[in-house]
Amino acid sequence: MDEIIEDTTKRELFEETGLTAQKHELFGVFSGSELHYVYQNGDEVSNSDIVYLCREYSGELNPNKIEVNELRFFSGYEISENISPQ
């Protein structure tokens, strides 16, 4: 409750990857119809994404097995258009 978004980004990065953000910067805020998604079970969401870039971090990749199938680094040019339907 009442968590500051910058703290949320650091916590989520650590929880899902095992990495600790040393420095991060706001990349953008995204919302609207392109972030509307209907899951296979019928659940429907309209996301608002606050995206940060983190180039300075410490730790080793250690995926949270419940939320993450695979972790790896790749360039922005290697990101697939269909990496995530939503």
PDB file of N, CA, C and O in Angstrom:
ATOM      1  N   MET A   1       0.833  -1.184   0.000  1.00  0.00           N
ATOM      2  CA  MET A   1       0.000   0.000   0.000  1.00  0.00           C
ATOM      3  C   MET A   1       0.880   1.251   0.000  1.00  0.00           C
ATOM      4  O   MET A   1       1.915   1.295   0.666  1.00  0.00           O
ATOM      5  N   ASP A   2       0.465   2.243  -0.739  1.00  0.00           N
ATOM      6  CA  ASP A   2       1.112   3.560  -0.760  1.00  0.00           C
ATOM      7  C   ASP A   2       2.564   3.526  -1.223  1.00  0.00           C
ATOM      8  O   ASP A   2       3.340   4.425  -0.899  1.00  0.00           O
ATOM      9  N   GLU A   3       2.930   2.506  -1.971  1.00  0.00           N
ATOM     10  CA  GLU A   3       4.306   2.394  -2.453  1.00  0.00           C
ATOM     11  C   GLU A   3       4.562   3.405  -3.568  1.00  0.00           C
ATOM     12  O   GLU A   3       3.719   3.576  -4.450  1.00  0.00           O
ATOM     13  N   ILE A   4       5.699   4.069  -3.542  1.00  0.00           N
ATOM     14  CA  ILE A   4       6.106   5.004  -4.588  1.00  0.00           C
ATOM     15  C   ILE A   4       6.520   4.189  -5.811  1.00  0.00           C
ATOM     16  O   ILE A   4       7.212   3.179  -5.678  1.00  0.00           O
ATOM     17  N   ILE A   5       6.099   4.622  -7.003  1.00  0.00           N
ATOM     18  CA  ILE A   5       6.296   3.834  -8.217  1.00  0.00           C
ATOM     19  C   ILE A   5       7.775   3.499  -8.464  1.00  0.00           C
ATOM     20  O   ILE A   5       8.079   2.409  -8.947  1.00  0.00           O
ATOM     21  N   GLU A   6       8.687   4.406  -8.144  1.00  0.00           N
ATOM     22  CA  GLU A   6      10.108   4.125  -8.317  1.00  0.00           C
ATOM     23  C   GLU A   6      10.556   2.964  -7.423  1.00  0.00           C
ATOM     24  O   GLU A   6      11.391   2.153  -7.823  1.00  0.00           O
ATOM     25  N   ASP A   7       9.997   2.892  -6.209  1.00  0.00           N
ATOM     26  CA  ASP A   7      10.300   1.774  -5.312  1.00  0.00           C
ATOM     27  C   ASP A   7       9.678   0.484  -5.844  1.00  0.00           C
ATOM     28  O   ASP A   7      10.263  -0.592  -5.721  1.00  0.00           O
ATOM     29  N   THR A   8       8.502   0.599  -6.430  1.00  0.00           N
ATOM     30  CA  THR A   8       7.841  -0.566  -7.013  1.00  0.00           C
ATOM     31  C   THR A   8       8.690  -1.169  -8.123  1.00  0.00           C
ATOM     32  O   THR A   8       8.819  -2.389  -8.219  1.00  0.00           O
ATOM     33  N   THR A   9       9.273  -0.310  -8.964  1.00  0.00           N
ATOM     34  CA  THR A   9      10.094  -0.834 -10.069  1.00  0.00           C
ATOM     35  C   THR A   9      11.289  -1.603  -9.533  1.00  0.00           C
ATOM     36  O   THR A   9      11.624  -2.667 -10.053  1.00  0.00           O
ATOM     37  N   LYS A  10      11.932  -1.083  -8.509  1.00  0.00           N
ATOM     38  CA  LYS A  10      13.090  -1.768  -7.929  1.00  0.00           C
ATOM     39  C   LYS A  10      12.677  -3.099  -7.303  1.00  0.00           C
ATOM     40  O   LYS A  10      13.352  -4.114  -7.478  1.00  0.00           O
ATOM     41  N   ARG A  11      11.560  -3.083  -6.570  1.00  0.00           N
ATOM     42  CA  ARG A  11      11.082  -4.311  -5.913  1.00  0.00           C
ATOM     43  C   ARG A  11      10.718  -5.373  -6.935  1.00  0.00           C
ATOM     44  O   ARG A  11      11.105  -6.534  -6.799  1.00  0.00           O
ATOM     45  N   GLU A  12       9.971  -4.974  -7.960  1.00  0.00           N
ATOM     46  CA  GLU A  12       9.551  -5.936  -8.983  1.00  0.00           C
ATOM     47  C   GLU A  12      10.745  -6.504  -9.745  1.00  0.00           C
ATOM     48  O   GLU A  12      10.782  -7.700 -10.033  1.00  0.00           O
ATOM     49  N   LEU A  13      11.719  -5.658 -10.074  1.00  0.00           N
ATOM     50  CA  LEU A  13      12.919  -6.147 -10.751  1.00  0.00           C
ATOM     51  C   LEU A  13      13.601  -7.210  -9.907  1.00  0.00           C
ATOM     52  O   LEU A  13      13.972  -8.267 -10.417  1.00  0.00           O
ATOM     53  N   PHE A  14      13.769  -6.936  -8.612  1.00  0.00           N
ATOM     54  CA  PHE A  14      14.429  -7.898  -7.739  1.00  0.00           C
ATOM     55  C   PHE A  14      13.600  -9.175  -7.579  1.00  0.00           C
ATOM     56  O   PHE A  14      14.138 -10.279  -7.673  1.00  0.00           O
ATOM     57  N   GLU A  15      12.294  -9.030  -7.338  1.00  0.00           N
ATOM     58  CA  GLU A  15      11.435 -10.202  -7.125  1.00  0.00           C
ATOM     59  C   GLU A  15      11.427 -11.137  -8.323  1.00  0.00           C
ATOM     60  O   GLU A  15      11.419 -12.356  -8.154  1.00  0.00           O
ATOM     61  N   GLU A  16      11.429 -10.588  -9.524  1.00  0.00           N
ATOM     62  CA  GLU A  16      11.284 -11.421 -10.722  1.00  0.00           C
ATOM     63  C   GLU A  16      12.609 -11.848 -11.337  1.00  0.00           C
ATOM     64  O   GLU A  16      12.661 -12.850 -12.051  1.00  0.00           O
ATOM     65  N   THR A  17      13.698 -11.095 -11.068  1.00  0.00           N
ATOM     66  CA  THR A  17      14.962 -11.416 -11.735  1.00  0.00           C
ATOM     67  C   THR A  17      16.127 -11.665 -10.795  1.00  0.00           C
ATOM     68  O   THR A  17      17.120 -12.265 -11.208  1.00  0.00           O
ATOM     69  N   GLY A  18      16.043 -11.226  -9.548  1.00  0.00           N
ATOM     70  CA  GLY A  18      17.175 -11.320  -8.641  1.00  0.00           C
ATOM     71  C   GLY A  18      18.152 -10.159  -8.778  1.00  0.00           C
ATOM     72  O   GLY A  18      19.159 -10.121  -8.071  1.00  0.00           O
ATOM     73  N   LEU A  19      17.878  -9.214  -9.672  1.00  0.00           N
ATOM     74  CA  LEU A  19      18.761  -8.066  -9.892  1.00  0.00           C
ATOM     75  C   LEU A  19      18.307  -6.868  -9.054  1.00  0.00           C
ATOM     76  O   LEU A  19      17.111  -6.662  -8.848  1.00  0.00           O
ATOM     77  N   THR A  20      19.266  -6.091  -8.579  1.00  0.00           N
ATOM     78  CA  THR A  20      18.990  -4.889  -7.809  1.00  0.00           C
ATOM     79  C   THR A  20      19.321  -3.670  -8.656  1.00  0.00           C
ATOM     80  O   THR A  20      20.456  -3.520  -9.107  1.00  0.00           O
ATOM     81  N   ALA A  21      18.350  -2.806  -8.874  1.00  0.00           N
ATOM     82  CA  ALA A  21      18.553  -1.593  -9.671  1.00  0.00           C
ATOM     83  C   ALA A  21      19.403  -0.610  -8.887  1.00  0.00           C
ATOM     84  O   ALA A  21      19.089  -0.275  -7.745  1.00  0.00           O
ATOM     85  N   GLN A  22      20.477  -0.151  -9.503  1.00  0.00           N
ATOM     86  CA  GLN A  22      21.294   0.905  -8.911  1.00  0.00           C
ATOM     87  C   GLN A  22      20.813   2.269  -9.391  1.00  0.00           C
ATOM     88  O   GLN A  22      20.855   3.253  -8.653  1.00  0.00           O
ATOM     89  N   LYS A  23      20.357   2.308 -10.635  1.00  0.00           N
ATOM     90  CA  LYS A  23      19.883   3.552 -11.236  1.00  0.00           C
ATOM     91  C   LYS A  23      18.909   3.179 -12.351  1.00  0.00           C
ATOM     92  O   LYS A  23      19.169   2.255 -13.122  1.00  0.00           O
ATOM     93  N   HIS A  24      17.798   3.890 -12.438  1.00  0.00           N
ATOM     94  CA  HIS A  24      16.843   3.645 -13.518  1.00  0.00           C
ATOM     95  C   HIS A  24      16.179   4.962 -13.902  1.00  0.00           C
ATOM     96  O   HIS A  24      16.140   5.908 -13.115  1.00  0.00           O
ATOM     97  N   GLU A  25      15.655   5.005 -15.131  1.00  0.00           N
ATOM     98  CA  GLU A  25      15.037   6.236 -15.624  1.00  0.00           C
ATOM     99  C   GLU A  25      13.724   5.919 -16.332  1.00  0.00           C
ATOM    100  O   GLU A  25      13.562   4.860 -16.938  1.00  0.00           O
ATOM    101  N   LEU A  26      12.806   6.853 -16.241  1.00  0.00           N
ATOM    102  CA  LEU A  26      11.504   6.688 -16.874  1.00  0.00           C
ATOM    103  C   LEU A  26      11.663   6.652 -18.393  1.00  0.00           C
ATOM    104  O   LEU A  26      12.269   7.549 -18.980  1.00  0.00           O
ATOM    105  N   PHE A  27      11.123   5.626 -19.017  1.00  0.00           N
ATOM    106  CA  PHE A  27      11.130   5.491 -20.472  1.00  0.00           C
ATOM    107  C   PHE A  27       9.834   6.040 -21.062  1.00  0.00           C
ATOM    108  O   PHE A  27       9.860   6.753 -22.064  1.00  0.00           O
ATOM    109  N   GLY A  28       8.694   5.706 -20.437  1.00  0.00           N
ATOM    110  CA  GLY A  28       7.418   6.197 -20.931  1.00  0.00           C
ATOM    111  C   GLY A  28       6.239   5.620 -20.189  1.00  0.00           C
ATOM    112  O   GLY A  28       6.359   4.642 -19.451  1.00  0.00           O
ATOM    113  N   VAL A  29       5.093   6.244 -20.399  1.00  0.00           N
ATOM    114  CA  VAL A  29       3.828   5.783 -19.831  1.00  0.00           C
ATOM    115  C   VAL A  29       2.923   5.449 -21.008  1.00  0.00           C
ATOM    116  O   VAL A  29       2.728   6.275 -21.899  1.00  0.00           O
ATOM    117  N   PHE A  30       2.370   4.240 -21.012  1.00  0.00           N
ATOM    118  CA  PHE A  30       1.597   3.751 -22.144  1.00  0.00           C
ATOM    119  C   PHE A  30       0.223   3.267 -21.684  1.00  0.00           C
ATOM    120  O   PHE A  30       0.108   2.582 -20.668  1.00  0.00           O
ATOM    121  N   SER A  31      -0.824   3.631 -22.443  1.00  0.00           N
ATOM    122  CA  SER A  31      -2.179   3.215 -22.113  1.00  0.00           C
ATOM    123  C   SER A  31      -3.024   3.309 -23.376  1.00  0.00           C
ATOM    124  O   SER A  31      -2.549   3.728 -24.432  1.00  0.00           O
ATOM    125  N   GLY A  32      -4.272   2.916 -23.248  1.00  0.00           N
ATOM    126  CA  GLY A  32      -5.187   3.028 -24.379  1.00  0.00           C
ATOM    127  C   GLY A  32      -5.594   1.683 -24.948  1.00  0.00           C
ATOM    128  O   GLY A  32      -5.289   0.634 -24.381  1.00  0.00           O
ATOM    129  N   SER A  33      -6.280   1.728 -26.069  1.00  0.00           N
ATOM    130  CA  SER A  33      -6.861   0.521 -26.659  1.00  0.00           C
ATOM    131  C   SER A  33      -5.827  -0.523 -27.047  1.00  0.00           C
ATOM    132  O   SER A  33      -6.131  -1.716 -27.051  1.00  0.00           O
ATOM    133  N   GLU A  34      -4.611  -0.098 -27.372  1.00  0.00           N
ATOM    134  CA  GLU A  34      -3.592  -1.079 -27.756  1.00  0.00           C
ATOM    135  C   GLU A  34      -3.122  -1.924 -26.569  1.00  0.00           C
ATOM    136  O   GLU A  34      -2.460  -2.944 -26.758  1.00  0.00           O
ATOM    137  N   LEU A  35      -3.461  -1.502 -25.352  1.00  0.00           N
ATOM    138  CA  LEU A  35      -3.115  -2.277 -24.162  1.00  0.00           C
ATOM    139  C   LEU A  35      -4.334  -2.988 -23.562  1.00  0.00           C
ATOM    140  O   LEU A  35      -4.289  -3.461 -22.426  1.00  0.00           O
ATOM    141  N   HIS A  36      -5.404  -3.055 -24.325  1.00  0.00           N
ATOM    142  CA  HIS A  36      -6.597  -3.805 -23.921  1.00  0.00           C
ATOM    143  C   HIS A  36      -6.398  -5.256 -24.340  1.00  0.00           C
ATOM    144  O   HIS A  36      -5.961  -5.528 -25.458  1.00  0.00           O
ATOM    145  N   TYR A  37      -6.723  -6.199 -23.435  1.00  0.00           N
ATOM    146  CA  TYR A  37      -6.471  -7.613 -23.725  1.00  0.00           C
ATOM    147  C   TYR A  37      -7.531  -8.487 -23.062  1.00  0.00           C
ATOM    148  O   TYR A  37      -7.946  -8.232 -21.932  1.00  0.00           O
ATOM    149  N   VAL A  38      -7.962  -9.518 -23.782  1.00  0.00           N
ATOM    150  CA  VAL A  38      -8.896 -10.502 -23.243  1.00  0.00           C
ATOM    151  C   VAL A  38      -8.153 -11.835 -23.154  1.00  0.00           C
ATOM    152  O   VAL A  38      -7.712 -12.377 -24.168  1.00  0.00           O
ATOM    153  N   TYR A  39      -8.020 -12.350 -21.948  1.00  0.00           N
ATOM    154  CA  TYR A  39      -7.346 -13.623 -21.722  1.00  0.00           C
ATOM    155  C   TYR A  39      -8.230 -14.786 -22.182  1.00  0.00           C
ATOM    156  O   TYR A  39      -9.434 -14.623 -22.378  1.00  0.00           O
ATOM    157  N   GLN A  40      -7.617 -15.957 -22.350  1.00  0.00           N
ATOM    158  CA  GLN A  40      -8.346 -17.139 -22.811  1.00  0.00           C
ATOM    159  C   GLN A  40      -9.496 -17.514 -21.897  1.00  0.00           C
ATOM    160  O   GLN A  40     -10.488 -18.081 -22.355  1.00  0.00           O
ATOM    161  N   ASN A  41      -9.380 -17.203 -20.599  1.00  0.00           N
ATOM    162  CA  ASN A  41     -10.445 -17.555 -19.659  1.00  0.00           C
ATOM    163  C   ASN A  41     -11.566 -16.519 -19.625  1.00  0.00           C
ATOM    164  O   ASN A  41     -12.522 -16.658 -18.862  1.00  0.00           O
ATOM    165  N   GLY A  42     -11.446 -15.468 -20.462  1.00  0.00           N
ATOM    166  CA  GLY A  42     -12.477 -14.442 -20.532  1.00  0.00           C
ATOM    167  C   GLY A  42     -12.193 -13.201 -19.702  1.00  0.00           C
ATOM    168  O   GLY A  42     -12.860 -12.179 -19.865  1.00  0.00           O
ATOM    169  N   ASP A  43     -11.200 -13.282 -18.806  1.00  0.00           N
ATOM    170  CA  ASP A  43     -10.830 -12.090 -18.034  1.00  0.00           C
ATOM    171  C   ASP A  43     -10.369 -11.007 -19.002  1.00  0.00           C
ATOM    172  O   ASP A  43      -9.698 -11.286 -19.996  1.00  0.00           O
ATOM    173  N   GLU A  44     -10.739  -9.778 -18.695  1.00  0.00           N
ATOM    174  CA  GLU A  44     -10.449  -8.663 -19.583  1.00  0.00           C
ATOM    175  C   GLU A  44      -9.727  -7.569 -18.794  1.00  0.00           C
ATOM    176  O   GLU A  44     -10.119  -7.238 -17.676  1.00  0.00           O
ATOM    177  N   VAL A  45      -8.672  -7.016 -19.387  1.00  0.00           N
ATOM    178  CA  VAL A  45      -7.912  -5.959 -18.732  1.00  0.00           C
ATOM    179  C   VAL A  45      -7.642  -4.818 -19.703  1.00  0.00           C
ATOM    180  O   VAL A  45      -7.582  -5.016 -20.917  1.00  0.00           O
ATOM    181  N   SER A  46      -7.485  -3.649 -19.160  1.00  0.00           N
ATOM    182  CA  SER A  46      -7.039  -2.487 -19.907  1.00  0.00           C
ATOM    183  C   SER A  46      -5.853  -1.930 -19.129  1.00  0.00           C
ATOM    184  O   SER A  46      -6.027  -1.216 -18.141  1.00  0.00           O
ATOM    185  N   ASN A  47      -4.645  -2.265 -19.583  1.00  0.00           N
ATOM    186  CA  ASN A  47      -3.429  -1.942 -18.843  1.00  0.00           C
ATOM    187  C   ASN A  47      -2.982  -0.503 -19.039  1.00  0.00           C
ATOM    188  O   ASN A  47      -3.227   0.111 -20.077  1.00  0.00           O
ATOM    189  N   SER A  48      -2.329   0.009 -18.026  1.00  0.00           N
ATOM    190  CA  SER A  48      -1.557   1.238 -18.101  1.00  0.00           C
ATOM    191  C   SER A  48      -0.155   0.840 -17.657  1.00  0.00           C
ATOM    192  O   SER A  48       0.033   0.379 -16.532  1.00  0.00           O
ATOM    193  N   ASP A  49       0.823   1.015 -18.532  1.00  0.00           N
ATOM    194  CA  ASP A  49       2.189   0.597 -18.243  1.00  0.00           C
ATOM    195  C   ASP A  49       3.082   1.803 -18.002  1.00  0.00           C
ATOM    196  O   ASP A  49       3.105   2.745 -18.794  1.00  0.00           O
ATOM    197  N   ILE A  50       3.812   1.761 -16.903  1.00  0.00           N
ATOM    198  CA  ILE A  50       4.831   2.757 -16.599  1.00  0.00           C
ATOM    199  C   ILE A  50       6.157   2.013 -16.763  1.00  0.00           C
ATOM    200  O   ILE A  50       6.466   1.112 -15.984  1.00  0.00           O
ATOM    201  N   VAL A  51       6.934   2.389 -17.771  1.00  0.00           N
ATOM    202  CA  VAL A  51       8.121   1.623 -18.160  1.00  0.00           C
ATOM    203  C   VAL A  51       9.393   2.389 -17.800  1.00  0.00           C
ATOM    204  O   VAL A  51       9.547   3.565 -18.130  1.00  0.00           O
ATOM    205  N   TYR A  52      10.291   1.694 -17.121  1.00  0.00           N
ATOM    206  CA  TYR A  52      11.583   2.259 -16.745  1.00  0.00           C
ATOM    207  C   TYR A  52      12.695   1.488 -17.443  1.00  0.00           C
ATOM    208  O   TYR A  52      12.559   0.294 -17.712  1.00  0.00           O
ATOM    209  N   LEU A  53      13.797   2.177 -17.735  1.00  0.00           N
ATOM    210  CA  LEU A  53      15.017   1.545 -18.228  1.00  0.00           C
ATOM    211  C   LEU A  53      16.000   1.456 -17.075  1.00  0.00           C
ATOM    212  O   LEU A  53      16.168   2.408 -16.313  1.00  0.00           O
ATOM    213  N   CYS A  54      16.642   0.315 -16.955  1.00  0.00           N
ATOM    214  CA  CYS A  54      17.638   0.119 -15.905  1.00  0.00           C
ATOM    215  C   CYS A  54      18.911  -0.391 -16.568  1.00  0.00           C
ATOM    216  O   CYS A  54      18.963  -1.520 -17.055  1.00  0.00           O
ATOM    217  N   ARG A  55      19.932   0.454 -16.580  1.00  0.00           N
ATOM    218  CA  ARG A  55      21.209   0.077 -17.192  1.00  0.00           C
ATOM    219  C   ARG A  55      22.286  -0.188 -16.135  1.00  0.00           C
ATOM    220  O   ARG A  55      23.343  -0.741 -16.442  1.00  0.00           O
ATOM    221  N   GLU A  56      22.014   0.206 -14.910  1.00  0.00           N
ATOM    222  CA  GLU A  56      22.959  -0.011 -13.820  1.00  0.00           C
ATOM    223  C   GLU A  56      22.291  -0.861 -12.751  1.00  0.00           C
ATOM    224  O   GLU A  56      21.317  -0.439 -12.127  1.00  0.00           O
ATOM    225  N   TYR A  57      22.817  -2.053 -12.547  1.00  0.00           N
ATOM    226  CA  TYR A  57      22.221  -3.006 -11.621  1.00  0.00           C
ATOM    227  C   TYR A  57      23.311  -3.896 -11.057  1.00  0.00           C
ATOM    228  O   TYR A  57      24.436  -3.911 -11.557  1.00  0.00           O
ATOM    229  N   SER A  58      22.973  -4.637 -10.014  1.00  0.00           N
ATOM    230  CA  SER A  58      23.891  -5.615  -9.445  1.00  0.00           C
ATOM    231  C   SER A  58      23.130  -6.912  -9.228  1.00  0.00           C
ATOM    232  O   SER A  58      21.899  -6.940  -9.241  1.00  0.00           O
ATOM    233  N   GLY A  59      23.884  -7.985  -9.030  1.00  0.00           N
ATOM    234  CA  GLY A  59      23.276  -9.292  -8.784  1.00  0.00           C
ATOM    235  C   GLY A  59      23.420 -10.216  -9.968  1.00  0.00           C
ATOM    236  O   GLY A  59      24.013  -9.864 -10.988  1.00  0.00           O
ATOM    237  N   GLU A  60      22.875 -11.391  -9.818  1.00  0.00           N
ATOM    238  CA  GLU A  60      22.892 -12.428 -10.855  1.00  0.00           C
ATOM    239  C   GLU A  60      21.459 -12.766 -11.235  1.00  0.00           C
ATOM    240  O   GLU A  60      20.563 -12.752 -10.391  1.00  0.00           O
ATOM    241  N   LEU A  61      21.251 -13.071 -12.513  1.00  0.00           N
ATOM    242  CA  LEU A  61      19.910 -13.477 -12.949  1.00  0.00           C
ATOM    243  C   LEU A  61      19.469 -14.702 -12.172  1.00  0.00           C
ATOM    244  O   LEU A  61      20.159 -15.721 -12.162  1.00  0.00           O
ATOM    245  N   ASN A  62      18.334 -14.604 -11.530  1.00  0.00           N
ATOM    246  CA  ASN A  62      17.767 -15.687 -10.732  1.00  0.00           C
ATOM    247  C   ASN A  62      16.254 -15.598 -10.850  1.00  0.00           C
ATOM    248  O   ASN A  62      15.611 -14.933 -10.039  1.00  0.00           O
ATOM    249  N   PRO A  63      15.664 -16.270 -11.866  1.00  0.00           N
ATOM    250  CA  PRO A  63      14.231 -16.102 -12.128  1.00  0.00           C
ATOM    251  C   PRO A  63      13.336 -16.611 -11.006  1.00  0.00           C
ATOM    252  O   PRO A  63      13.597 -17.649 -10.399  1.00  0.00           O
ATOM    253  N   ASN A  64      12.272 -15.852 -10.748  1.00  0.00           N
ATOM    254  CA  ASN A  64      11.213 -16.285  -9.851  1.00  0.00           C
ATOM    255  C   ASN A  64      10.442 -17.358 -10.612  1.00  0.00           C
ATOM    256  O   ASN A  64       9.758 -17.046 -11.587  1.00  0.00           O
ATOM    257  N   LYS A  65      10.538 -18.599 -10.192  1.00  0.00           N
ATOM    258  CA  LYS A  65       9.984 -19.745 -10.936  1.00  0.00           C
ATOM    259  C   LYS A  65       8.466 -19.685 -11.095  1.00  0.00           C
ATOM    260  O   LYS A  65       7.919 -20.322 -11.995  1.00  0.00           O
ATOM    261  N   ILE A  66       7.778 -18.934 -10.242  1.00  0.00           N
ATOM    262  CA  ILE A  66       6.322 -18.842 -10.328  1.00  0.00           C
ATOM    263  C   ILE A  66       5.899 -17.894 -11.448  1.00  0.00           C
ATOM    264  O   ILE A  66       4.919 -18.160 -12.144  1.00  0.00           O
ATOM    265  N   GLU A  67       6.634 -16.784 -11.631  1.00  0.00           N
ATOM    266  CA  GLU A  67       6.237 -15.758 -12.591  1.00  0.00           C
ATOM    267  C   GLU A  67       7.058 -15.737 -13.873  1.00  0.00           C
ATOM    268  O   GLU A  67       6.630 -15.145 -14.864  1.00  0.00           O
ATOM    269  N   VAL A  68       8.230 -16.370 -13.877  1.00  0.00           N
ATOM    270  CA  VAL A  68       9.154 -16.220 -15.001  1.00  0.00           C
ATOM    271  C   VAL A  68       9.571 -17.581 -15.534  1.00  0.00           C
ATOM    272  O   VAL A  68      10.002 -18.449 -14.775  1.00  0.00           O
ATOM    273  N   ASN A  69       9.440 -17.763 -16.858  1.00  0.00           N
ATOM    274  CA  ASN A  69       9.885 -19.008 -17.496  1.00  0.00           C
ATOM    275  C   ASN A  69      11.358 -18.964 -17.874  1.00  0.00           C
ATOM    276  O   ASN A  69      12.062 -19.967 -17.755  1.00  0.00           O
ATOM    277  N   GLU A  70      11.826 -17.801 -18.330  1.00  0.00           N
ATOM    278  CA  GLU A  70      13.196 -17.686 -18.816  1.00  0.00           C
ATOM    279  C   GLU A  70      13.662 -16.235 -18.695  1.00  0.00           C
ATOM    280  O   GLU A  70      12.881 -15.306 -18.899  1.00  0.00           O
ATOM    281  N   LEU A  71      14.925 -16.053 -18.364  1.00  0.00           N
ATOM    282  CA  LEU A  71      15.545 -14.729 -18.350  1.00  0.00           C
ATOM    283  C   LEU A  71      16.772 -14.750 -19.243  1.00  0.00           C
ATOM    284  O   LEU A  71      17.544 -15.709 -19.231  1.00  0.00           O
ATOM    285  N   ARG A  72      16.948 -13.680 -20.022  1.00  0.00           N
ATOM    286  CA  ARG A  72      18.161 -13.526 -20.813  1.00  0.00           C
ATOM    287  C   ARG A  72      18.247 -12.093 -21.280  1.00  0.00           C
ATOM    288  O   ARG A  72      17.248 -11.375 -21.311  1.00  0.00           O
ATOM    289  N   PHE A  73      19.441 -11.683 -21.641  1.00  0.00           N
ATOM    290  CA  PHE A  73      19.654 -10.346 -22.167  1.00  0.00           C
ATOM    291  C   PHE A  73      19.729 -10.405 -23.686  1.00  0.00           C
ATOM    292  O   PHE A  73      20.279 -11.352 -24.248  1.00  0.00           O
ATOM    293  N   PHE A  74      19.174  -9.391 -24.353  1.00  0.00           N
ATOM    294  CA  PHE A  74      19.279  -9.277 -25.805  1.00  0.00           C
ATOM    295  C   PHE A  74      19.098  -7.820 -26.179  1.00  0.00           C
ATOM    296  O   PHE A  74      18.572  -7.029 -25.397  1.00  0.00           O
ATOM    297  N   SER A  75      19.536  -7.469 -27.382  1.00  0.00           N
ATOM    298  CA  SER A  75      19.430  -6.078 -27.812  1.00  0.00           C
ATOM    299  C   SER A  75      17.982  -5.742 -28.157  1.00  0.00           C
ATOM    300  O   SER A  75      17.167  -6.634 -28.390  1.00  0.00           O
ATOM    301  N   GLY A  76      17.673  -4.451 -28.187  1.00  0.00           N
ATOM    302  CA  GLY A  76      16.331  -3.996 -28.550  1.00  0.00           C
ATOM    303  C   GLY A  76      15.929  -4.432 -29.944  1.00  0.00           C
ATOM    304  O   GLY A  76      14.741  -4.586 -30.228  1.00  0.00           O
ATOM    305  N   TYR A  77      16.910  -4.635 -30.825  1.00  0.00           N
ATOM    306  CA  TYR A  77      16.623  -5.058 -32.193  1.00  0.00           C
ATOM    307  C   TYR A  77      16.194  -6.516 -32.262  1.00  0.00           C
ATOM    308  O   TYR A  77      15.603  -6.946 -33.253  1.00  0.00           O
ATOM    309  N   GLU A  78      16.489  -7.277 -31.215  1.00  0.00           N
ATOM    310  CA  GLU A  78      16.147  -8.692 -31.183  1.00  0.00           C
ATOM    311  C   GLU A  78      14.774  -8.977 -30.583  1.00  0.00           C
ATOM    312  O   GLU A  78      14.327 -10.124 -30.582  1.00  0.00           O
ATOM    313  N   ILE A  79      14.100  -7.948 -30.073  1.00  0.00           N
ATOM    314  CA  ILE A  79      12.799  -8.156 -29.433  1.00  0.00           C
ATOM    315  C   ILE A  79      11.754  -8.465 -30.502  1.00  0.00           C
ATOM    316  O   ILE A  79      11.582  -7.716 -31.464  1.00  0.00           O
ATOM    317  N   SER A  80      11.075  -9.564 -30.314  1.00  0.00           N
ATOM    318  CA  SER A  80      10.034  -9.991 -31.250  1.00  0.00           C
ATOM    319  C   SER A  80       8.806  -9.095 -31.142  1.00  0.00           C
ATOM    320  O   SER A  80       8.469  -8.631 -30.053  1.00  0.00           O
ATOM    321  N   GLU A  81       8.145  -8.853 -32.249  1.00  0.00           N
ATOM    322  CA  GLU A  81       6.908  -8.054 -32.256  1.00  0.00           C
ATOM    323  C   GLU A  81       5.822  -8.703 -31.400  1.00  0.00           C
ATOM    324  O   GLU A  81       4.995  -8.000 -30.820  1.00  0.00           O
ATOM    325  N   ASN A  82       5.814 -10.022 -31.312  1.00  0.00           N
ATOM    326  CA  ASN A  82       4.760 -10.735 -30.578  1.00  0.00           C
ATOM    327  C   ASN A  82       5.270 -11.304 -29.256  1.00  0.00           C
ATOM    328  O   ASN A  82       4.823 -12.367 -28.826  1.00  0.00           O
ATOM    329  N   ILE A  83       6.201 -10.607 -28.611  1.00  0.00           N
ATOM    330  CA  ILE A  83       6.773 -11.106 -27.358  1.00  0.00           C
ATOM    331  C   ILE A  83       5.681 -11.322 -26.297  1.00  0.00           C
ATOM    332  O   ILE A  83       5.776 -12.247 -25.490  1.00  0.00           O
ATOM    333  N   SER A  84       4.668 -10.488 -26.298  1.00  0.00           N
ATOM    334  CA  SER A  84       3.553 -10.624 -25.369  1.00  0.00           C
ATOM    335  C   SER A  84       2.306 -10.070 -26.051  1.00  0.00           C
ATOM    336  O   SER A  84       2.311  -8.928 -26.509  1.00  0.00           O
ATOM    337  N   PRO A  85       1.240 -10.863 -26.124  1.00  0.00           N
ATOM    338  CA  PRO A  85       0.038 -10.388 -26.825  1.00  0.00           C
ATOM    339  C   PRO A  85      -0.484  -9.057 -26.294  1.00  0.00           C
ATOM    340  O   PRO A  85      -0.938  -8.224 -27.079  1.00  0.00           O
ATOM    341  N   GLN A  86      -0.432  -8.840 -24.991  1.00  0.00           N
ATOM    342  CA  GLN A  86      -0.937  -7.583 -24.455  1.00  0.00           C
ATOM    343  C   GLN A  86       0.138  -6.546 -24.428  1.00  0.00           C
ATOM    344  O   GLN A  86      -0.106  -5.416 -24.005  1.00  0.00           O
TER     345      GLN A  86
END
